[in-house]
C-alpha cells in the first residue's frame, strides 16, 4: 500500500518541457501503440498521479516562472499539495508517512486511463 506519492518538478526546466509537450498535442501528433512516451509525457503522468508535488530550484527561477509552474501543476493536479523547495530542503513530515495517497482518486487521472 502506498502511503505518499511524491513527484519532483524542476522549476527551471519544467516550463520548456511542458510547452514542448503541449505543442505536440496541438499538432495532433499520435504516437501509436509501440512508441515510447517522451520525458515530458512521463512527467505529466507523474504530476497527475501524485499527492505531493515538490518544486525544486525555486530560488533559481524568476517569480514569474515559479508562478507559471504552480499554475500548471495546479491545473494538472488540483488535489496535490505543492511544496516549493530551495536546495532540496523539505520537511520529512511533509513527504513521509503522510497517509495522503488515495489510489482510487489517483486512478482517475487522465494519464492513468
N, CA, C and O atoms as a MOPAC input file, in Angstrom:
PM7 MOZYME 1SCF
protein

 N      0.84400 1    -1.18700 1     0.00000 1
 C      0.00000 1     0.00000 1     0.00000 1
 C      0.88300 1     1.24100 1     0.00000 1
 O      1.77300 1     1.38000 1     0.83900 1
 N      0.63500 1     2.13000 1    -0.93400 1
 C      1.37400 1     3.38400 1    -0.98000 1
 C      0.80300 1     4.35900 1     0.03600 1
 O     -0.41300 1     4.49100 1     0.18200 1
 N      1.68500 1     5.02700 1     0.72200 1
 C      1.28400 1     5.98700 1     1.73300 1
 C      1.32100 1     7.41300 1     1.19200 1
 O      0.43600 1     8.21900 1     1.47900 1
 N      2.34800 1     7.71500 1     0.41300 1
 C      2.53300 1     9.02900 1    -0.17800 1
 C      3.16000 1     8.84300 1    -1.55200 1
 O      4.10000 1     8.06200 1    -1.70000 1
 N      2.65600 1     9.54400 1    -2.55000 1
 C      3.25700 1     9.51600 1    -3.88700 1
 C      3.76900 1    10.92000 1    -4.17800 1
 O      2.99400 1    11.87100 1    -4.27400 1
 N      5.09100 1    11.03500 1    -4.31600 1
 C      5.75200 1    12.32600 1    -4.47300 1
 C      6.32200 1    12.44900 1    -5.88100 1
 O      6.90200 1    11.50100 1    -6.41100 1
 N      6.15100 1    13.62000 1    -6.47800 1
 C      6.78200 1    13.95000 1    -7.75600 1
 C      7.57800 1    15.23200 1    -7.56200 1
 O      7.09300 1    16.18300 1    -6.95000 1
 N      8.79900 1    15.25600 1    -8.08400 1
 C      9.65200 1    16.43700 1    -8.00800 1
 C      9.68200 1    17.09300 1    -9.38800 1
 O      9.91700 1    16.43600 1   -10.40200 1
 N      9.43900 1    18.39700 1    -9.39800 1
 C      9.41900 1    19.17900 1   -10.63400 1
 C     10.51900 1    20.23200 1   -10.55600 1
 O     10.62900 1    20.95000 1    -9.56200 1
 N     11.32000 1    20.32100 1   -11.59200 1
 C     12.40700 1    21.29600 1   -11.68700 1
 C     11.82700 1    22.61400 1   -12.19200 1
 O     11.36800 1    22.69500 1   -13.33100 1
 N     11.84700 1    23.64100 1   -11.35300 1
 C     11.23900 1    24.93100 1   -11.70600 1
 C     11.90200 1    25.57600 1   -12.91700 1
 O     11.25100 1    26.31800 1   -13.65300 1
 N     13.18500 1    25.30300 1   -13.13400 1
 C     13.89500 1    25.92600 1   -14.25500 1
 C     13.59000 1    25.26900 1   -15.59500 1
 O     13.51900 1    25.95800 1   -16.61200 1
 N     13.40900 1    23.95400 1   -15.61600 1
 C     13.26900 1    23.23200 1   -16.87600 1
 C     11.84800 1    22.77800 1   -17.19000 1
 O     11.55800 1    22.41200 1   -18.32900 1
 N     10.97200 1    22.79400 1   -16.21300 1
 C      9.62200 1    22.27300 1   -16.42600 1
 C      8.85500 1    23.02300 1   -17.51400 1
 O      8.20900 1    22.39200 1   -18.35100 1
 N      8.91200 1    24.33500 1   -17.51800 1
 C      8.12700 1    25.10200 1   -18.48800 1
 C      8.49000 1    24.74300 1   -19.91800 1
 O      7.60600 1    24.56300 1   -20.75500 1
 N      9.77100 1    24.63900 1   -20.20500 1
 C     10.18800 1    24.27600 1   -21.56200 1
 C      9.69400 1    22.87900 1   -21.91500 1
 O      9.15800 1    22.67200 1   -23.00400 1
 N      9.86700 1    21.92400 1   -21.01700 1
 C      9.40500 1    20.55500 1   -21.28000 1
 C      7.90000 1    20.50500 1   -21.46700 1
 O      7.40700 1    19.83200 1   -22.37300 1
 N      7.17700 1    21.20300 1   -20.63000 1
 C      5.70900 1    21.19200 1   -20.72300 1
 C      5.23600 1    21.85400 1   -22.00700 1
 O      4.33300 1    21.33800 1   -22.66600 1
 N      5.82300 1    22.98200 1   -22.37400 1
 C      5.38800 1    23.68000 1   -23.58100 1
 C      5.69200 1    22.86000 1   -24.82800 1
 O      4.91400 1    22.89000 1   -25.78100 1
 N      6.79500 1    22.13400 1   -24.84700 1
 C      7.09500 1    21.26700 1   -25.97600 1
 C      6.06700 1    20.14500 1   -26.06800 1
 O      5.61600 1    19.81000 1   -27.16300 1
 N      5.69700 1    19.56700 1   -24.94300 1
 C      4.68300 1    18.51600 1   -24.93500 1
 C      3.35200 1    19.07400 1   -25.39100 1
 O      2.63000 1    18.42100 1   -26.14500 1
 N      3.02400 1    20.25900 1   -24.95000 1
 C      1.76800 1    20.88600 1   -25.33600 1
 C      1.71600 1    21.11400 1   -26.84000 1
 O      0.68100 1    20.87200 1   -27.46200 1
 N      2.82200 1    21.58000 1   -27.44200 1
 C      2.81700 1    21.84800 1   -28.87300 1
 C      2.65000 1    20.55900 1   -29.67500 1
 O      2.05600 1    20.59200 1   -30.75300 1
 N      3.15500 1    19.42400 1   -29.18300 1
 C      2.94700 1    18.15300 1   -29.87100 1
 C      1.47400 1    17.77000 1   -29.85600 1
 O      0.95500 1    17.27300 1   -30.85500 1
 N      0.80600 1    17.99200 1   -28.75500 1
 C     -0.62600 1    17.69300 1   -28.66700 1
 C     -1.40800 1    18.57300 1   -29.62300 1
 O     -2.30700 1    18.10300 1   -30.31900 1
 N     -1.05900 1    19.85800 1   -29.65300 1
 C     -1.76000 1    20.79200 1   -30.53100 1
 C     -1.57000 1    20.43600 1   -31.99900 1
 O     -2.45600 1    20.68200 1   -32.81700 1
 N     -0.42600 1    19.86000 1   -32.33700 1
 C     -0.14100 1    19.48700 1   -33.72300 1
 C     -0.85900 1    18.20600 1   -34.12200 1
 O     -0.82900 1    17.81500 1   -35.28900 1
 N     -1.50300 1    17.55200 1   -33.16400 1
 C     -2.25000 1    16.32700 1   -33.46600 1
 C     -1.36400 1    15.12300 1   -33.70000 1
 O     -1.76700 1    14.18600 1   -34.38900 1
 N     -0.15700 1    15.12800 1   -33.13800 1
 C      0.76200 1    14.00000 1   -33.29200 1
 C      0.23600 1    12.80700 1   -32.51300 1
 O     -0.16400 1    12.94000 1   -31.35600 1
 N      0.23700 1    11.65400 1   -33.14000 1
 C     -0.17700 1    10.42700 1   -32.48100 1
 C      1.02500 1     9.50200 1   -32.38100 1
 O      1.70800 1     9.27400 1   -33.37900 1
 N      1.29800 1     8.96500 1   -31.19900 1
 C      2.47100 1     8.13400 1   -31.00100 1
 C      2.26100 1     6.67400 1   -31.39700 1
 O      3.23400 1     5.98300 1   -31.70000 1
 N      1.04900 1     6.19700 1   -31.40300 1
 C      0.80800 1     4.78900 1   -31.71900 1
 C      1.16700 1     3.89200 1   -30.55000 1
 O      1.78500 1     4.32700 1   -29.57900 1
 N      0.76900 1     2.63300 1   -30.66000 1
 C      0.91300 1     1.70600 1   -29.53900 1
 C      2.36000 1     1.35500 1   -29.19100 1
 O      2.67300 1     1.18000 1   -28.01300 1
 N      3.23900 1     1.24800 1   -30.16600 1
 C      4.60100 1     0.79200 1   -29.90700 1
 C      5.58400 1     1.90600 1   -29.56600 1
 O      6.71100 1     1.62300 1   -29.16100 1
 N      5.19200 1     3.12900 1   -29.71700 1
 C      6.09400 1     4.25000 1   -29.42900 1
 C      6.20800 1     4.48200 1   -27.93200 1
 O      5.24800 1     4.28200 1   -27.18700 1
 N      7.38200 1     4.90300 1   -27.50000 1
 C      7.59700 1     5.20600 1   -26.08600 1
 C      7.22700 1     6.65600 1   -25.81200 1
 O      7.35800 1     7.52500 1   -26.67400 1
 N      6.75500 1     6.89800 1   -24.57200 1
 C      6.43600 1     8.27000 1   -24.17600 1
 C      7.70600 1     9.09400 1   -24.06100 1
 O      8.78800 1     8.56200 1   -23.81400 1
 N      7.56100 1    10.38900 1   -24.24000 1
 C      8.68900 1    11.29600 1   -24.03000 1
 C      8.85000 1    11.54700 1   -22.53800 1
 O      7.99200 1    11.17700 1   -21.73700 1
 N      9.94900 1    12.17400 1   -22.18100 1
 C     10.18400 1    12.53800 1   -20.78300 1
 C      9.06800 1    13.46900 1   -20.30700 1
 O      8.58800 1    13.34300 1   -19.18100 1
 N      8.65800 1    14.40400 1   -21.16900 1
 C      7.58700 1    15.33400 1   -20.78700 1
 C      6.27900 1    14.59700 1   -20.53500 1
 O      5.57400 1    14.91600 1   -19.57800 1
 N      5.94100 1    13.62500 1   -21.36600 1
 C      4.71900 1    12.84200 1   -21.15800 1
 C      4.76300 1    12.10300 1   -19.83000 1
 O      3.77800 1    12.06900 1   -19.09300 1
 N      5.90200 1    11.51900 1   -19.53400 1
 C      6.05600 1    10.79400 1   -18.27600 1
 C      5.92300 1    11.74200 1   -17.09000 1
 O      5.28300 1    11.40200 1   -16.09500 1
 N      6.52100 1    12.92300 1   -17.18700 1
 C      6.42500 1    13.90600 1   -16.10900 1
 C      4.97100 1    14.31000 1   -15.87500 1
 O      4.53000 1    14.40200 1   -14.72900 1
 N      4.23400 1    14.54800 1   -16.93900 1
 C      2.82500 1    14.92900 1   -16.80500 1
 C      2.03600 1    13.80900 1   -16.14000 1
 O      1.20700 1    14.06900 1   -15.26800 1
 N      2.28700 1    12.55600 1   -16.54600 1
 C      1.61800 1    11.42300 1   -15.90200 1
 C      1.93100 1    11.38200 1   -14.41000 1
 O      1.04500 1    11.13800 1   -13.59100 1
 N      3.19800 1    11.62300 1   -14.06000 1
 C      3.59200 1    11.59100 1   -12.65200 1
 C      2.92700 1    12.71800 1   -11.86500 1
 O      2.54000 1    12.52500 1   -10.71200 1
 N      2.79400 1    13.88300 1   -12.47300 1
 C      2.14000 1    15.01300 1   -11.80900 1
 C      0.67600 1    14.69600 1   -11.56300 1
 O      0.15800 1    14.97000 1   -10.48000 1
 N      0.01300 1    14.13400 1   -12.53200 1
 C     -1.40900 1    13.82900 1   -12.39300 1
 C     -1.67100 1    12.76000 1   -11.34400 1
 O     -2.73600 1    12.75900 1   -10.72600 1
 N     -0.72900 1    11.85100 1   -11.12700 1
 C     -0.94900 1    10.69400 1   -10.26800 1
 C     -0.57100 1    10.91900 1    -8.80900 1
 O     -1.07700 1    10.20900 1    -7.93900 1
 N      0.29700 1    11.88000 1    -8.50900 1
 C      0.83600 1    12.03000 1    -7.15600 1
 C     -0.09800 1    12.80600 1    -6.22500 1
 O     -1.11000 1    13.36700 1    -6.64500 1
 N      0.28100 1    12.81500 1    -4.94500 1
 C     -0.46600 1    13.62900 1    -3.98100 1
 C      0.41100 1    14.71800 1    -3.36400 1
 O     -0.09500 1    15.58300 1    -2.65000 1
 N      1.72500 1    14.68800 1    -3.63200 1
 C      2.65700 1    15.73000 1    -3.18300 1
 C      3.50800 1    16.14200 1    -4.38100 1
 O      4.10400 1    15.29600 1    -5.04800 1
 N      3.56300 1    17.43900 1    -4.64900 1
 C      4.37900 1    17.98000 1    -5.73400 1
 C      5.46400 1    18.86500 1    -5.13500 1
 O      5.17000 1    19.92500 1    -4.58200 1
 N      6.71400 1    18.43300 1    -5.24400 1
 C      7.83300 1    19.22300 1    -4.75400 1
 C      8.40400 1    20.00900 1    -5.92900 1
 O      8.68900 1    19.43600 1    -6.98000 1
 N      8.57100 1    21.30200 1    -5.75600 1
 C      9.16300 1    22.13600 1    -6.80300 1
 C     10.58000 1    22.47200 1    -6.38000 1
 O     10.79400 1    23.17500 1    -5.39200 1
 N     11.55300 1    21.96300 1    -7.14100 1
 C     12.95600 1    22.23000 1    -6.83000 1
 C     13.44900 1    23.47200 1    -7.56800 1
 O     12.82500 1    23.94200 1    -8.51900 1
 N     14.57600 1    23.98400 1    -7.10600 1
 C     15.26300 1    25.13200 1    -7.71500 1
 C     14.39900 1    26.39700 1    -7.73300 1
 O     14.51900 1    27.22000 1    -8.64100 1
 N     13.54000 1    26.54900 1    -6.74000 1
 C     12.67700 1    27.73800 1    -6.69300 1
 C     13.47400 1    29.01200 1    -6.51200 1
 O     13.02900 1    30.08600 1    -6.91400 1
 N     14.65500 1    28.90300 1    -5.90500 1
 C     15.49800 1    30.07700 1    -5.71500 1
 C     16.19400 1    30.50800 1    -7.00300 1
 O     16.68900 1    31.63100 1    -7.08900 1
 N     16.23700 1    29.64000 1    -7.99400 1
 C     16.88800 1    29.94600 1    -9.26500 1
 C     15.90700 1    30.41000 1   -10.33700 1
 O     16.31600 1    30.96000 1   -11.35900 1
 N     14.62700 1    30.19200 1   -10.10800 1
 C     13.60200 1    30.59600 1   -11.07100 1
 C     13.14100 1    32.01700 1   -10.76100 1
 O     13.20400 1    32.46900 1    -9.61800 1
 N     12.68000 1    32.70900 1   -11.79000 1
 C     12.11700 1    34.04800 1   -11.56100 1
 C     10.75500 1    33.89100 1   -10.89900 1
 O     10.14400 1    32.82800 1   -11.00200 1
 N     10.26900 1    34.92500 1   -10.22300 1
 C      8.93200 1    34.84300 1    -9.62300 1
 C      7.85700 1    34.51200 1   -10.66500 1
 O      6.90500 1    33.79100 1   -10.36700 1
 N      8.00800 1    35.03500 1   -11.88000 1
 C      7.03800 1    34.76000 1   -12.93900 1
 C      7.08400 1    33.28900 1   -13.36000 1
 O      6.04400 1    32.65800 1   -13.54400 1
 N      8.30500 1    32.74700 1   -13.51200 1
 C      8.44700 1    31.33100 1   -13.86600 1
 C      7.81800 1    30.44700 1   -12.79200 1
 O      7.07400 1    29.51400 1   -13.09700 1
 N      8.12300 1    30.75000 1   -11.54700 1
 C      7.61600 1    29.94500 1   -10.44000 1
 C      6.09600 1    29.99900 1   -10.37700 1
 O      5.45300 1    28.97300 1   -10.15700 1
 N      5.52300 1    31.15600 1   -10.56100 1
 C      4.05300 1    31.27700 1   -10.54000 1
 C      3.43000 1    30.48800 1   -11.68100 1
 O      2.40600 1    29.83300 1   -11.48900 1
 N      4.02900 1    30.53900 1   -12.85700 1
 C      3.50300 1    29.79100 1   -14.01400 1
 C      3.59800 1    28.28500 1   -13.77000 1
 O      2.67000 1    27.54500 1   -14.09600 1
 N      4.70700 1    27.83000 1   -13.20200 1
 C      4.85800 1    26.41100 1   -12.86700 1
 C      3.75900 1    25.99100 1   -11.89700 1
 O      3.12200 1    24.95700 1   -12.09500 1
 N      3.53200 1    26.78100 1   -10.85400 1
 C      2.48800 1    26.46200 1    -9.87300 1
 C      1.11200 1    26.40000 1   -10.52400 1
 O      0.31900 1    25.51200 1   -10.21100 1
 N      0.82400 1    27.32700 1   -11.42100 1
 C     -0.47300 1    27.33100 1   -12.11900 1
 C     -0.66200 1    26.05900 1   -12.93900 1
 O     -1.73000 1    25.44700 1   -12.90400 1
 N      0.36500 1    25.66700 1   -13.66800 1
 C      0.27200 1    24.45900 1   -14.49700 1
 C      0.11400 1    23.22400 1   -13.62300 1
 O     -0.71500 1    22.36000 1   -13.90800 1
 N      0.90300 1    23.13800 1   -12.56500 1
 C      0.80100 1    21.99000 1   -11.66300 1
 C     -0.59600 1    21.88400 1   -11.07500 1
 O     -1.16800 1    20.79700 1   -11.00000 1
 N     -1.14000 1    23.02100 1   -10.65900 1
 C     -2.49000 1    23.01000 1   -10.09900 1
 C     -3.52700 1    22.58600 1   -11.14600 1
 O     -4.48000 1    21.87700 1   -10.82300 1
 N     -3.34400 1    23.01700 1   -12.39400 1
 C     -4.30200 1    22.62700 1   -13.43000 1
 C     -4.20600 1    21.13500 1   -13.74100 1
 O     -5.21700 1    20.50700 1   -14.05700 1
 N     -3.00500 1    20.55900 1   -13.65500 1
 C     -2.83500 1    19.12600 1   -13.91900 1
 C     -3.27500 1    18.26500 1   -12.74500 1
 O     -3.74100 1    17.14200 1   -12.93800 1
 N     -3.13000 1    18.78300 1   -11.52800 1
 C     -3.48700 1    18.00900 1   -10.34500 1
 C     -3.91800 1    18.94600 1    -9.21800 1
 O     -3.10800 1    19.28600 1    -8.35600 1
 N     -5.16900 1    19.36400 1    -9.21400 1
 C     -5.63200 1    20.31800 1    -8.20400 1
 C     -5.67600 1    19.76300 1    -6.78100 1
 O     -5.74300 1    20.54100 1    -5.82900 1
 N     -5.64100 1    18.45500 1    -6.61200 1
 C     -5.72900 1    17.87800 1    -5.26600 1
 C     -4.36200 1    17.72400 1    -4.58900 1
 O     -4.30000 1    17.52600 1    -3.37600 1
 N     -3.26200 1    17.81200 1    -5.35700 1
 C     -1.92500 1    17.61000 1    -4.79200 1
 C     -1.46100 1    18.82800 1    -3.99900 1
 O     -1.74600 1    19.97000 1    -4.36000 1
 N     -0.74700 1    18.56100 1    -2.91800 1
 C     -0.12500 1    19.63600 1    -2.16100 1
 C      1.16200 1    20.03400 1    -2.87800 1
 O      1.99100 1    19.17900 1    -3.19000 1
 N      1.33000 1    21.32800 1    -3.13900 1
 C      2.52000 1    21.83900 1    -3.80700 1
 C      3.46900 1    22.39300 1    -2.75000 1
 O      3.08800 1    23.23900 1    -1.94100 1
 N      4.71200 1    21.90500 1    -2.76800 1
 C      5.69600 1    22.28400 1    -1.75600 1
 C      6.94400 1    22.81100 1    -2.45700 1
 O      7.71800 1    22.02300 1    -3.00100 1
 N      7.15800 1    24.13500 1    -2.45600 1
 C      8.37600 1    24.69400 1    -3.04700 1
 C      9.59100 1    24.35600 1    -2.17900 1
 O      9.50100 1    24.32100 1    -0.95200 1
 N     10.74300 1    24.10400 1    -2.84700 1
 C     11.97400 1    23.77500 1    -2.13000 1
 C     13.11600 1    24.67300 1    -2.60400 1
 O     13.12700 1    25.15000 1    -3.73900 1
 N     14.05300 1    24.88400 1    -1.72300 1
 C     15.31600 1    25.54100 1    -2.06300 1
 C     16.42200 1    24.57100 1    -1.66400 1
 O     16.49000 1    24.14000 1    -0.51300 1
 N     17.28100 1    24.23200 1    -2.61000 1
 C     18.39000 1    23.29700 1    -2.39200 1
 C     17.90500 1    21.96000 1    -1.83800 1
 O     18.59600 1    21.32600 1    -1.04100 1
 N     16.71700 1    21.53400 1    -2.26300 1
 C     16.19600 1    20.22700 1    -1.88200 1
 C     15.69800 1    20.12000 1    -0.45800 1
 O     15.36400 1    19.02500 1    -0.00700 1
 N     15.63700 1    21.22500 1     0.26200 1
 C     15.18900 1    21.18100 1     1.65200 1
 C     13.67700 1    21.07500 1     1.73000 1
 O     12.94900 1    21.91900 1     1.20800 1
 N     13.22000 1    20.02500 1     2.39000 1
 C     11.79500 1    19.82500 1     2.63500 1
 C     11.65200 1    19.05500 1     3.94900 1
 O     12.44000 1    18.15600 1     4.24300 1
 N     10.66700 1    19.40800 1     4.70800 1
 C     10.40600 1    18.69800 1     5.95200 1
 C      9.97400 1    17.26300 1     5.64200 1
 O      9.05600 1    17.04400 1     4.85200 1
 N     10.63500 1    16.29400 1     6.26400 1
 C     10.27900 1    14.89700 1     6.03300 1
 C      8.84400 1    14.60100 1     6.45900 1
 O      8.20900 1    13.69300 1     5.92200 1
 N      8.33600 1    15.36000 1     7.41500 1
 C      6.95100 1    15.18000 1     7.84900 1
 C      5.96900 1    15.48600 1     6.72100 1
 O      4.83800 1    15.00000 1     6.72900 1
 N      6.40400 1    16.29700 1     5.74600 1
 C      5.54600 1    16.65300 1     4.61100 1
 C      5.45600 1    15.54100 1     3.57100 1
 O      4.49200 1    15.48200 1     2.80900 1
 N      6.48100 1    14.63900 1     3.53400 1
 C      6.52800 1    13.66200 1     2.44600 1
 C      6.59200 1    12.19900 1     2.87900 1
 O      6.40000 1    11.31800 1     2.04100 1
 N      6.84900 1    11.91200 1     4.13000 1
 C      6.92000 1    10.52900 1     4.60100 1
 C      5.77400 1    10.21100 1     5.55400 1
 O      5.44300 1    11.00200 1     6.43700 1
 N      5.18400 1     9.05500 1     5.36100 1
 C      4.12700 1     8.56400 1     6.25900 1
 C      3.01700 1     9.59000 1     6.46200 1
 O      2.56800 1     9.81100 1     7.58700 1
 N      2.57700 1    10.21300 1     5.37500 1
 C      1.52000 1    11.22000 1     5.48300 1
 C      0.12700 1    10.61500 1     5.41500 1
 O     -0.83700 1    11.21800 1     5.88700 1
 N      0.01600 1     9.43000 1     4.83300 1
 C     -1.30000 1     8.80500 1     4.67900 1
 C     -2.17900 1     9.52900 1     3.68200 1
 O     -3.39300 1     9.32500 1     3.66800 1
 N     -1.59500 1    10.36400 1     2.85200 1
 C     -2.39600 1    11.20800 1     1.95600 1
 C     -2.67000 1    10.59200 1     0.57900 1
 O     -3.50500 1    11.10800 1    -0.16400 1
 N     -1.98500 1     9.50000 1     0.22700 1
 C     -2.19000 1     8.93100 1    -1.09600 1
 C     -3.47800 1     8.12600 1    -1.13900 1
 O     -3.73800 1     7.30200 1    -0.26200 1
 N     -4.27700 1     8.37000 1    -2.15800 1
 C     -5.53800 1     7.66600 1    -2.36300 1
 C     -5.50600 1     7.06100 1    -3.76000 1
 O     -5.69900 1     7.77000 1    -4.74700 1
 N     -5.26300 1     5.75000 1    -3.85000 1
 C     -5.12100 1     5.10400 1    -5.15500 1
 C     -6.36900 1     5.28200 1    -6.01400 1
 O     -6.26300 1     5.54600 1    -7.21100 1
 N     -7.53200 1     5.14100 1    -5.42400 1
 C     -8.77300 1     5.27500 1    -6.19000 1
 C     -8.88800 1     6.67300 1    -6.80700 1
 O     -9.31500 1     6.81600 1    -7.95300 1
 N     -8.51200 1     7.68400 1    -6.05600 1
 C     -8.53000 1     9.05600 1    -6.56400 1
 C     -7.47800 1     9.22700 1    -7.65100 1
 O     -7.76000 1     9.80600 1    -8.70000 1
 N     -6.27200 1     8.73100 1    -7.41000 1
 C     -5.18300 1     8.87200 1    -8.37400 1
 C     -5.50500 1     8.15100 1    -9.67800 1
 O     -5.11700 1     8.61000 1   -10.75300 1
 N     -6.20100 1     7.04400 1    -9.59300 1
 C     -6.53400 1     6.26800 1   -10.79400 1
 C     -7.51400 1     6.98800 1   -11.71100 1
 O     -7.74400 1     6.54600 1   -12.83700 1
 N     -8.09000 1     8.08400 1   -11.25000 1
 C     -8.98700 1     8.86000 1   -12.12100 1
 C     -8.22400 1     9.87500 1   -12.96100 1
 O     -8.83000 1    10.56900 1   -13.77700 1
 N     -6.89100 1     9.98000 1   -12.78100 1
 C     -6.08200 1    10.90100 1   -13.56500 1
 C     -6.14300 1    10.51500 1   -15.03300 1
 O     -6.13100 1     9.32700 1   -15.35400 1
 N     -6.21000 1    11.50000 1   -15.94100 1
 C     -6.30200 1    11.18600 1   -17.36900 1
 C     -5.19300 1    10.25800 1   -17.87300 1
 O     -5.44800 1     9.39600 1   -18.71300 1
 N     -3.97900 1    10.42500 1   -17.37400 1
 C     -2.85600 1     9.58200 1   -17.81200 1
 C     -3.00100 1     8.12800 1   -17.41400 1
 O     -2.45300 1     7.24600 1   -18.07400 1
 N     -3.73100 1     7.86700 1   -16.34500 1
 C     -3.92800 1     6.50600 1   -15.85400 1
 C     -4.73000 1     5.68500 1   -16.85700 1
 O     -4.44900 1     4.50700 1   -17.07700 1
 N     -5.72900 1     6.31800 1   -17.46100 1
 C     -6.56600 1     5.60700 1   -18.42700 1
 C     -5.75300 1     5.17100 1   -19.61300 1
 O     -6.28800 1     4.55600 1   -20.53500 1

